[in-house]
Amino acid sequence: MEKCEAAAKEIRGETLNHRVNARHLDLASLRSVREFATKILAEEEQVHVLVNNAAVMRCPHWTTEDGFEMQFGVNYLGHFLLTNLLLDKLKASAPSRIINLSSLAHVAGHIDFDDLNWEKRKYDTKAAYCQSKLAIVLFTKELSRRLQGTGVTVNALHPGVARTELGRHTGLHSSAFSSFMLGPIFWLLVKSPQLAAQPSTYLAVAEELEGVSGKYFDGLKEKAPAPEAEDEEVARRLWAESAHLVGLEMSHGSSVKGQPLPK
């Protein structure tokens, strides 16, 4: 929150817009996602743009507060729940836009419906990351289908590699070889956070993208995603599975098929 508050203060100073607020949200906690959404719905008259940007990458085999594999839980399920909780407000504020940050890594992803949570297989940090990023593109496709005619669009995006701490678990910084040999080349290829944020900003405000929905962008250009990312049947099944996992199909503390509500 300290870094978030500092960023908000900097933006307020540069833009002279006092309505720039920092709010706490932990995507590894469904409770936190619900609390955040409740606060936004109460505080904001309108929500025109939602950028689902947060991610963890190739972390150890950790689980979220609710028992989900960390990368699937944070990168995808947390955003899935958050977006759905804010949908009515986005529709009421239309025209509105949702931008989901995926990654080029989604092309190596596969949705394993038998083991979404990595409880049966040996954990593979890279494969788990790729699955979470593929899930984001599939979510974008299915959400776009459901939002037809509402004035709300949703698109997925690979922003490029940014010079942030996202890669802290990849080992690039820890090995001497990486630091000395790959380091200089690697840093030439990556973007500053400001540059990496440009595609998200473009998708949020570009007039020529009005009405464009369900697409995948690589930087500022629309591209075809991986074949599995365009599979409507997989997208629909993933939606149903995800809604069940985060407790979206339930209301007032009830349960479905005897399954208790997630925390």
Secondary structure, DSSP 8 states (H G I E B T S, - for coil): -HHHHHHHHHHHHHH--S--------TT-HHHHHHHHHHHHHH-S---EEEE-----S--S-B-TTS-BHHHIIIIIHHHHHHHHHHHHHHHT-SEEEEEE--GGGGG----TT-TTSSSS---HHHHHHHHHHHHHHHHHHHHHHTTTTTEEEEEEE---BSSGGGGGSSTTT-HHIIIIIHHHHHHHSB-HHHHTHHHHHHHH-GGGTT--S-EEETTEEE---GGGG-HHHHHHHHHHHHHHHTTT--TT--BTTB----
